[in-house]
Amino acid sequence: MRTSKPIAVATNDSPQSQAAVQWAARRAAKAGLPLMILYVVDDRWVAEPIPWTGVLLEKADELVETAAGRVRGTVPVEVTTKVLEGGIAESLRKYSSKVSLLVVGSGAAHLGGSLTDRALQVAAAAKCPVAVIGVLEIEGGRGVVVGVDGSAESTQAVAFAAAEADREGQELTVVYAVTTPDPLTDIGVLTENLAQRIVDEEQIVLSETISGLREDYPDLVVHKVLKTDMEPAAALVQAAADAQLLVLGSRGRGGFKRLLLGSTAHAVLTRLPCPAVITPIQRIKHKK
């Protein structure tokens, strides 16, 4: 579906956010959309206006203009800037309803991973898809990878990934990782026929998840990958190691409703293999 909403990228001028700005600018130019560069002044701790809050806003304006200056003249895209005030995650969540895609940098190293808590919060709460970009973005990645788990929410990730792959002329790899009983360790309770039946049933789930893609995208090459010997996050990181883009839903079949970002999405983002897009949960209305 075509959109006229701009692409927005949040920056704090770190190496990660500089990479995010460049990625967002290239994507906006390719899509023919304007680019909005954002910075959030976190003023929640200020009880009332004080003289030097104006200085913070001036510095913020300088920062986003510097970021815009790196794009203008190098990428053919219309660039504007905006400074927001308030809590960073909450401000970006509210602004996300105005854009088609929100882009953030992956953040500094954090507990052995690659994403800060703040960026995780943005990916969890935004009302639009969120792209998370690492500082070591690999040029020349091929293919779009999407993670599925049989949930209604994951079909939304597939829809986004298929449209992306078709538009970019890339092949789509649909990865479904599920841990099944091991015939060796569970030999006392699992027969060979039952083990194969479980795998066959999971293949059906995978096939049903991508049903309809051929009709919508007749020229799209789709690869189905069922992994029964790896955890979902590890399987996705492996599959997307050389990909152009990884897509996954913010929460899947096993997610608790109170959690905005599922464990698989969280684990993948802390080991970011390539640029990744988190698709938001679109509430599925069930007929009574």
Contacts in CASP RR format, 6 or more apart in sequence:
PFRMAT RR
TARGET T0000
AUTHOR 0000-0000-0000
METHOD contacts of the structure
MODEL  1
MRTSKPIAVATNDSPQSQAAVQWAARRAAKAGLPLMILYVVDDRWVAEPI
PWTGVLLEKADELVETAAGRVRGTVPVEVTTKVLEGGIAESLRKYSSKVS
LLVVGSGAAHLGGSLTDRALQVAAAAKCPVAVIGVLEIEGGRGVVVGVDG
SAESTQAVAFAAAEADREGQELTVVYAVTTPDPLTDIGVLTENLAQRIVD
EEQIVLSETISGLREDYPDLVVHKVLKTDMEPAAALVQAAADAQLLVLGS
RGRGGFKRLLLGSTAHAVLTRLPCPAVITPIQRIKHKK
1 163 0 8 1.000
3 33 0 8 1.000
3 100 0 8 1.000
4 33 0 8 1.000
5 33 0 8 1.000
5 98 0 8 1.000
5 99 0 8 1.000
5 100 0 8 1.000
6 28 0 8 1.000
6 33 0 8 1.000
6 34 0 8 1.000
6 35 0 8 1.000
6 36 0 8 1.000
6 80 0 8 1.000
6 98 0 8 1.000
6 99 0 8 1.000
6 100 0 8 1.000
7 24 0 8 1.000
7 27 0 8 1.000
7 28 0 8 1.000
7 31 0 8 1.000
7 33 0 8 1.000
7 34 0 8 1.000
7 35 0 8 1.000
7 36 0 8 1.000
7 99 0 8 1.000
7 100 0 8 1.000
7 101 0 8 1.000
7 102 0 8 1.000
7 103 0 8 1.000
8 24 0 8 1.000
8 35 0 8 1.000
8 36 0 8 1.000
8 37 0 8 1.000
8 38 0 8 1.000
8 95 0 8 1.000
8 96 0 8 1.000
8 98 0 8 1.000
8 99 0 8 1.000
8 101 0 8 1.000
8 102 0 8 1.000
8 103 0 8 1.000
9 17 0 8 1.000
9 20 0 8 1.000
9 21 0 8 1.000
9 23 0 8 1.000
9 24 0 8 1.000
9 25 0 8 1.000
9 35 0 8 1.000
9 36 0 8 1.000
9 37 0 8 1.000
9 38 0 8 1.000
9 102 0 8 1.000
9 103 0 8 1.000
9 104 0 8 1.000
10 17 0 8 1.000
10 20 0 8 1.000
10 38 0 8 1.000
10 39 0 8 1.000
10 40 0 8 1.000
10 88 0 8 1.000
10 92 0 8 1.000
10 102 0 8 1.000
10 103 0 8 1.000
10 104 0 8 1.000
10 105 0 8 1.000
10 122 0 8 1.000
11 17 0 8 1.000
11 18 0 8 1.000
11 20 0 8 1.000
11 21 0 8 1.000
11 37 0 8 1.000
11 38 0 8 1.000
11 39 0 8 1.000
11 63 0 8 1.000
11 64 0 8 1.000
11 67 0 8 1.000
12 39 0 8 1.000
12 63 0 8 1.000
13 63 0 8 1.000
13 66 0 8 1.000
13 67 0 8 1.000
14 105 0 8 1.000
14 107 0 8 1.000
14 108 0 8 1.000
15 135 0 8 1.000
16 105 0 8 1.000
16 106 0 8 1.000
16 107 0 8 1.000
16 108 0 8 1.000
16 133 0 8 1.000
16 134 0 8 1.000
16 135 0 8 1.000
17 67 0 8 1.000
17 104 0 8 1.000
17 105 0 8 1.000
17 107 0 8 1.000
18 67 0 8 1.000
18 70 0 8 1.000
19 105 0 8 1.000
19 133 0 8 1.000
19 134 0 8 1.000
19 135 0 8 1.000
19 137 0 8 1.000
20 103 0 8 1.000
20 104 0 8 1.000
20 105 0 8 1.000
20 106 0 8 1.000
20 131 0 8 1.000
20 133 0 8 1.000
20 134 0 8 1.000
21 37 0 8 1.000
21 67 0 8 1.000
21 70 0 8 1.000
21 71 0 8 1.000
21 103 0 8 1.000
22 70 0 8 1.000
22 71 0 8 1.000
22 75 0 8 1.000
23 103 0 8 1.000
23 131 0 8 1.000
23 133 0 8 1.000
23 137 0 8 1.000
23 275 0 8 1.000
24 35 0 8 1.000
24 101 0 8 1.000
24 103 0 8 1.000
24 131 0 8 1.000
24 133 0 8 1.000
25 35 0 8 1.000
25 71 0 8 1.000
25 75 0 8 1.000
25 77 0 8 1.000
25 79 0 8 1.000
26 75 0 8 1.000
27 101 0 8 1.000
27 103 0 8 1.000
27 131 0 8 1.000
28 34 0 8 1.000
28 35 0 8 1.000
28 75 0 8 1.000
28 77 0 8 1.000
29 35 0 8 1.000
29 75 0 8 1.000
29 76 0 8 1.000
29 77 0 8 1.000
32 77 0 8 1.000
33 77 0 8 1.000
33 100 0 8 1.000
34 77 0 8 1.000
34 78 0 8 1.000
34 79 0 8 1.000
34 80 0 8 1.000
35 71 0 8 1.000
35 77 0 8 1.000
35 78 0 8 1.000
35 79 0 8 1.000
35 80 0 8 1.000
36 79 0 8 1.000
36 80 0 8 1.000
36 81 0 8 1.000
36 82 0 8 1.000
36 99 0 8 1.000
37 64 0 8 1.000
37 67 0 8 1.000
37 68 0 8 1.000
37 71 0 8 1.000
37 79 0 8 1.000
37 80 0 8 1.000
37 81 0 8 1.000
37 82 0 8 1.000
38 64 0 8 1.000
38 81 0 8 1.000
38 82 0 8 1.000
38 83 0 8 1.000
38 84 0 8 1.000
38 92 0 8 1.000
38 95 0 8 1.000
39 60 0 8 1.000
39 63 0 8 1.000
39 64 0 8 1.000
39 81 0 8 1.000
39 82 0 8 1.000
39 83 0 8 1.000
39 84 0 8 1.000
40 83 0 8 1.000
40 84 0 8 1.000
40 85 0 8 1.000
40 86 0 8 1.000
40 87 0 8 1.000
40 88 0 8 1.000
40 91 0 8 1.000
40 92 0 8 1.000
41 56 0 8 1.000
41 57 0 8 1.000
41 60 0 8 1.000
41 83 0 8 1.000
41 84 0 8 1.000
41 85 0 8 1.000
41 86 0 8 1.000
42 86 0 8 1.000
42 87 0 8 1.000
42 88 0 8 1.000
43 53 0 8 1.000
43 56 0 8 1.000
43 85 0 8 1.000
43 86 0 8 1.000
43 87 0 8 1.000
44 86 0 8 1.000
44 87 0 8 1.000
46 53 0 8 1.000
57 83 0 8 1.000
57 85 0 8 1.000
60 83 0 8 1.000
61 81 0 8 1.000
61 83 0 8 1.000
64 81 0 8 1.000
64 82 0 8 1.000
64 83 0 8 1.000
65 81 0 8 1.000
67 81 0 8 1.000
68 79 0 8 1.000
68 80 0 8 1.000
68 81 0 8 1.000
69 79 0 8 1.000
71 77 0 8 1.000
71 79 0 8 1.000
72 79 0 8 1.000
84 91 0 8 1.000
84 92 0 8 1.000
84 95 0 8 1.000
85 91 0 8 1.000
88 118 0 8 1.000
88 122 0 8 1.000
89 118 0 8 1.000
89 121 0 8 1.000
89 122 0 8 1.000
89 125 0 8 1.000
90 125 0 8 1.000
92 102 0 8 1.000
92 104 0 8 1.000
92 122 0 8 1.000
92 126 0 8 1.000
93 122 0 8 1.000
93 125 0 8 1.000
93 126 0 8 1.000
93 127 0 8 1.000
95 102 0 8 1.000
96 102 0 8 1.000
96 126 0 8 1.000
96 127 0 8 1.000
96 128 0 8 1.000
96 130 0 8 1.000
97 127 0 8 1.000
97 128 0 8 1.000
99 128 0 8 1.000
100 128 0 8 1.000
100 129 0 8 1.000
101 128 0 8 1.000
101 129 0 8 1.000
101 130 0 8 1.000
101 131 0 8 1.000
101 277 0 8 1.000
102 122 0 8 1.000
102 126 0 8 1.000
102 128 0 8 1.000
102 129 0 8 1.000
102 130 0 8 1.000
102 131 0 8 1.000
103 130 0 8 1.000
103 131 0 8 1.000
103 132 0 8 1.000
103 133 0 8 1.000
104 119 0 8 1.000
104 122 0 8 1.000
104 123 0 8 1.000
104 130 0 8 1.000
104 131 0 8 1.000
104 132 0 8 1.000
104 133 0 8 1.000
105 119 0 8 1.000
105 132 0 8 1.000
105 133 0 8 1.000
105 134 0 8 1.000
105 135 0 8 1.000
106 114 0 8 1.000
106 115 0 8 1.000
106 119 0 8 1.000
106 132 0 8 1.000
106 133 0 8 1.000
106 134 0 8 1.000
106 135 0 8 1.000
106 269 0 8 1.000
106 272 0 8 1.000
107 114 0 8 1.000
107 115 0 8 1.000
107 116 0 8 1.000
107 119 0 8 1.000
107 134 0 8 1.000
107 135 0 8 1.000
108 116 0 8 1.000
110 116 0 8 1.000
110 117 0 8 1.000
110 270 0 8 1.000
111 270 0 8 1.000
112 270 0 8 1.000
113 270 0 8 1.000
113 271 0 8 1.000
114 134 0 8 1.000
114 269 0 8 1.000
114 270 0 8 1.000
114 271 0 8 1.000
114 272 0 8 1.000
115 132 0 8 1.000
115 269 0 8 1.000
115 270 0 8 1.000
115 272 0 8 1.000
119 132 0 8 1.000
119 269 0 8 1.000
120 261 0 8 1.000
120 266 0 8 1.000
120 269 0 8 1.000
122 130 0 8 1.000
123 130 0 8 1.000
123 132 0 8 1.000
123 250 0 8 1.000
123 261 0 8 1.000
123 265 0 8 1.000
123 269 0 8 1.000
123 278 0 8 1.000
124 250 0 8 1.000
124 260 0 8 1.000
124 261 0 8 1.000
124 278 0 8 1.000
125 260 0 8 1.000
126 278 0 8 1.000
126 280 0 8 1.000
127 280 0 8 1.000
128 280 0 8 1.000
129 160 0 8 1.000
129 277 0 8 1.000
129 278 0 8 1.000
129 279 0 8 1.000
129 280 0 8 1.000
130 277 0 8 1.000
130 278 0 8 1.000
130 280 0 8 1.000
131 275 0 8 1.000
131 276 0 8 1.000
131 277 0 8 1.000
132 269 0 8 1.000
132 272 0 8 1.000
132 275 0 8 1.000
132 276 0 8 1.000
132 277 0 8 1.000
132 278 0 8 1.000
133 275 0 8 1.000
134 272 0 8 1.000
134 275 0 8 1.000
137 274 0 8 1.000
137 275 0 8 1.000
138 242 0 8 1.000
138 274 0 8 1.000
140 244 0 8 1.000
141 242 0 8 1.000
141 243 0 8 1.000
141 244 0 8 1.000
141 274 0 8 1.000
142 170 0 8 1.000
142 171 0 8 1.000
142 242 0 8 1.000
142 243 0 8 1.000
142 244 0 8 1.000
143 165 0 8 1.000
143 168 0 8 1.000
143 170 0 8 1.000
143 171 0 8 1.000
143 172 0 8 1.000
143 173 0 8 1.000
143 243 0 8 1.000
143 244 0 8 1.000
143 245 0 8 1.000
144 161 0 8 1.000
144 164 0 8 1.000
144 165 0 8 1.000
144 168 0 8 1.000
144 170 0 8 1.000
144 171 0 8 1.000
144 172 0 8 1.000
144 173 0 8 1.000
144 243 0 8 1.000
144 244 0 8 1.000
144 245 0 8 1.000
144 246 0 8 1.000
144 247 0 8 1.000
145 161 0 8 1.000
145 172 0 8 1.000
145 173 0 8 1.000
145 175 0 8 1.000
145 236 0 8 1.000
145 239 0 8 1.000
145 240 0 8 1.000
145 243 0 8 1.000
145 245 0 8 1.000
145 246 0 8 1.000
145 247 0 8 1.000
146 157 0 8 1.000
146 158 0 8 1.000
146 160 0 8 1.000
146 161 0 8 1.000
146 162 0 8 1.000
146 172 0 8 1.000
146 173 0 8 1.000
146 174 0 8 1.000
146 175 0 8 1.000
146 246 0 8 1.000
146 247 0 8 1.000
146 248 0 8 1.000
147 154 0 8 1.000
147 157 0 8 1.000
147 174 0 8 1.000
147 175 0 8 1.000
147 176 0 8 1.000
147 177 0 8 1.000
147 232 0 8 1.000
147 236 0 8 1.000
147 246 0 8 1.000
147 247 0 8 1.000
147 248 0 8 1.000
147 249 0 8 1.000
148 154 0 8 1.000
148 155 0 8 1.000
148 157 0 8 1.000
148 158 0 8 1.000
148 174 0 8 1.000
148 175 0 8 1.000
148 176 0 8 1.000
148 206 0 8 1.000
148 209 0 8 1.000
148 210 0 8 1.000
149 176 0 8 1.000
149 178 0 8 1.000
149 232 0 8 1.000
149 252 0 8 1.000
149 253 0 8 1.000
149 254 0 8 1.000
149 264 0 8 1.000
150 176 0 8 1.000
150 205 0 8 1.000
150 206 0 8 1.000
150 208 0 8 1.000
150 209 0 8 1.000
150 253 0 8 1.000
151 252 0 8 1.000
151 253 0 8 1.000
151 254 0 8 1.000
152 284 0 8 1.000
153 249 0 8 1.000
153 250 0 8 1.000
153 251 0 8 1.000
153 252 0 8 1.000
153 253 0 8 1.000
153 281 0 8 1.000
153 282 0 8 1.000
153 284 0 8 1.000
154 209 0 8 1.000
154 248 0 8 1.000
154 249 0 8 1.000
154 252 0 8 1.000
154 253 0 8 1.000
155 209 0 8 1.000
156 249 0 8 1.000
156 279 0 8 1.000
156 281 0 8 1.000
156 282 0 8 1.000
157 247 0 8 1.000
157 248 0 8 1.000
157 249 0 8 1.000
157 279 0 8 1.000
158 174 0 8 1.000
158 209 0 8 1.000
158 210 0 8 1.000
158 213 0 8 1.000
160 247 0 8 1.000
160 277 0 8 1.000
160 279 0 8 1.000
161 172 0 8 1.000
161 174 0 8 1.000
161 245 0 8 1.000
161 247 0 8 1.000
162 172 0 8 1.000
162 213 0 8 1.000
162 216 0 8 1.000
162 217 0 8 1.000
162 220 0 8 1.000
162 222 0 8 1.000
163 217 0 8 1.000
164 170 0 8 1.000
164 245 0 8 1.000
164 247 0 8 1.000
164 277 0 8 1.000
165 171 0 8 1.000
165 172 0 8 1.000
165 217 0 8 1.000
165 220 0 8 1.000
166 217 0 8 1.000
166 219 0 8 1.000
166 220 0 8 1.000
168 244 0 8 1.000
170 244 0 8 1.000
171 220 0 8 1.000
171 221 0 8 1.000
171 222 0 8 1.000
171 223 0 8 1.000
172 213 0 8 1.000
172 220 0 8 1.000
172 221 0 8 1.000
172 222 0 8 1.000
172 223 0 8 1.000
173 222 0 8 1.000
173 223 0 8 1.000
173 225 0 8 1.000
173 239 0 8 1.000
173 243 0 8 1.000
174 206 0 8 1.000
174 209 0 8 1.000
174 210 0 8 1.000
174 222 0 8 1.000
174 223 0 8 1.000
174 224 0 8 1.000
174 225 0 8 1.000
175 225 0 8 1.000
175 227 0 8 1.000
175 235 0 8 1.000
175 236 0 8 1.000
175 239 0 8 1.000
176 202 0 8 1.000
176 205 0 8 1.000
176 206 0 8 1.000
176 209 0 8 1.000
176 224 0 8 1.000
176 225 0 8 1.000
176 226 0 8 1.000
176 227 0 8 1.000
177 226 0 8 1.000
177 227 0 8 1.000
177 228 0 8 1.000
177 230 0 8 1.000
177 231 0 8 1.000
177 232 0 8 1.000
177 234 0 8 1.000
177 235 0 8 1.000
177 236 0 8 1.000
178 202 0 8 1.000
178 226 0 8 1.000
178 227 0 8 1.000
178 228 0 8 1.000
178 232 0 8 1.000
179 228 0 8 1.000
179 229 0 8 1.000
179 231 0 8 1.000
180 195 0 8 1.000
180 198 0 8 1.000
180 199 0 8 1.000
180 202 0 8 1.000
180 228 0 8 1.000
181 189 0 8 1.000
181 190 0 8 1.000
181 195 0 8 1.000
181 198 0 8 1.000
182 190 0 8 1.000
183 190 0 8 1.000
183 192 0 8 1.000
183 195 0 8 1.000
199 226 0 8 1.000
199 228 0 8 1.000
202 226 0 8 1.000
202 228 0 8 1.000
203 224 0 8 1.000
203 226 0 8 1.000
206 224 0 8 1.000
206 226 0 8 1.000
207 224 0 8 1.000
210 222 0 8 1.000
210 224 0 8 1.000
213 220 0 8 1.000
213 222 0 8 1.000
214 220 0 8 1.000
214 222 0 8 1.000
225 235 0 8 1.000
225 239 0 8 1.000
227 235 0 8 1.000
230 238 0 8 1.000
232 264 0 8 1.000
233 263 0 8 1.000
233 264 0 8 1.000
233 267 0 8 1.000
233 268 0 8 1.000
233 271 0 8 1.000
236 246 0 8 1.000
236 248 0 8 1.000
236 264 0 8 1.000
236 268 0 8 1.000
236 273 0 8 1.000
237 268 0 8 1.000
237 271 0 8 1.000
237 273 0 8 1.000
238 273 0 8 1.000
240 246 0 8 1.000
240 273 0 8 1.000
240 274 0 8 1.000
240 276 0 8 1.000
241 273 0 8 1.000
241 274 0 8 1.000
242 274 0 8 1.000
243 273 0 8 1.000
243 274 0 8 1.000
244 274 0 8 1.000
244 275 0 8 1.000
245 274 0 8 1.000
245 275 0 8 1.000
245 276 0 8 1.000
245 277 0 8 1.000
246 268 0 8 1.000
246 273 0 8 1.000
246 274 0 8 1.000
246 275 0 8 1.000
246 276 0 8 1.000
246 277 0 8 1.000
247 276 0 8 1.000
247 277 0 8 1.000
247 279 0 8 1.000
248 264 0 8 1.000
248 265 0 8 1.000
248 268 0 8 1.000
248 276 0 8 1.000
248 277 0 8 1.000
248 278 0 8 1.000
248 279 0 8 1.000
249 265 0 8 1.000
249 278 0 8 1.000
249 279 0 8 1.000
249 280 0 8 1.000
249 281 0 8 1.000
250 260 0 8 1.000
250 261 0 8 1.000
250 262 0 8 1.000
250 265 0 8 1.000
250 278 0 8 1.000
250 279 0 8 1.000
250 280 0 8 1.000
250 281 0 8 1.000
251 259 0 8 1.000
251 260 0 8 1.000
251 261 0 8 1.000
251 262 0 8 1.000
251 265 0 8 1.000
251 281 0 8 1.000
252 262 0 8 1.000
252 264 0 8 1.000
254 262 0 8 1.000
255 262 0 8 1.000
255 263 0 8 1.000
260 281 0 8 1.000
261 278 0 8 1.000
265 278 0 8 1.000
268 276 0 8 1.000
269 276 0 8 1.000
269 278 0 8 1.000
END
